[in-house]
Amino acid sequence: VCVGRCTPRCVQGRSAAASDKNKREVRQGDWKLVAVKGEPWELYNLRRDRTELHDLSQEQPQKREELLAAYRAWAKKTGVQPNQKPRKVKRK
């Protein structure tokens, strides 16, 4: 899983994941799995649907689970909790 800024070269053959206080997502090749806080995961094929209008999570449950497993592995490795608020940095 690539962390931070991911280039197409980094994403090819790997997963790219991100999380902030409002959204979680993972990309793998042409596929993107995304969830907005409080909403279910949505799956998109970005090659066929760049505007993310057609959620394929019900039609492609195996792909959804594959990307969800990649996201969970990344979150576990990095210590990210679902929709975790960013930590405040104390300034001196």
C-alpha positions in Angstrom: 0.0 0.0 0.0 1.3 3.4 -0.9 1.0 6.1 1.7 0.7 9.8 1.1 1.0 11.2 -2.4 0.6 8.4 -4.9 1.6 8.6 -8.5 0.1 6.4 -11.2 3.4 4.4 -11.2 3.0 3.8 -7.5 -0.6 2.8 -7.8 0.0 0.3 -10.7 0.1 -3.1 -9.1 -0.4 -1.8 -5.6 -3.0 -0.2 -3.4 -3.1 3.4 -2.4 -5.1 4.2 0.8 -6.0 7.4 2.6 -8.1 8.4 5.6 -9.2 11.7 7.2 -12.0 12.7 9.6 -14.6 12.6 6.9 -13.6 10.0 4.3 -11.7 6.7 3.8 -10.6 5.4 0.5 -8.4 2.8 -1.2 -7.4 2.6 -4.9 -6.1 -0.4 -6.7 -5.5 -0.2 -10.4 -8.8 1.1 -12.0 -10.8 0.5 -8.9 -11.6 2.9 -6.0 -13.4 2.0 -2.8 -14.6 5.0 -0.8 -16.7 5.8 2.3 -17.8 9.1 3.6 -18.3 9.3 7.3 -21.5 7.5 8.3 -22.2 6.1 4.9 -21.5 2.6 3.4 -18.5 1.8 1.2 -19.0 2.6 -2.5 -17.0 0.9 -5.3 -16.1 2.6 -8.6 -14.3 1.5 -11.8 -12.5 4.8 -12.6 -11.5 3.7 -16.1 -15.2 3.4 -17.0 -16.7 5.9 -14.6 -14.3 8.8 -13.9 -17.1 10.9 -12.3 -17.9 8.2 -9.8 -21.7 8.1 -10.6 -22.2 4.3 -10.7 -21.6 2.5 -7.4 -20.6 -1.1 -8.2 -20.4 -2.4 -4.6 -23.5 -4.5 -4.9 -22.6 -5.8 -8.4 -18.9 -6.6 -7.6 -18.9 -7.8 -3.9 -15.7 -9.8 -4.4 -13.8 -6.7 -5.6 -15.3 -4.6 -2.8 -14.1 -7.2 -0.2 -10.6 -7.3 -1.8 -10.2 -3.5 -1.6 -11.7 -3.4 1.9 -9.1 -6.0 3.0 -6.4 -3.8 1.5 -7.7 -0.8 3.3 -8.0 -2.6 6.6 -4.4 -4.0 6.3 -3.1 -0.4 5.6 -5.1 1.0 8.5 -3.8 -1.6 10.9 -0.2 -1.1 9.7 -0.4 2.7 10.1 -2.6 2.8 13.2 -5.4 4.7 11.5 -8.8 4.4 13.1 -12.0 4.8 10.9 -12.7 8.5 10.6 -10.1 9.4 13.2 -9.8 13.1 13.9 -6.3 14.5 13.2 -4.2 15.0 16.3 -3.5 18.5 17.3 0.1 19.5 17.5 1.2 21.5 20.5 3.2 24.6 19.6 5.8 26.0 21.9 
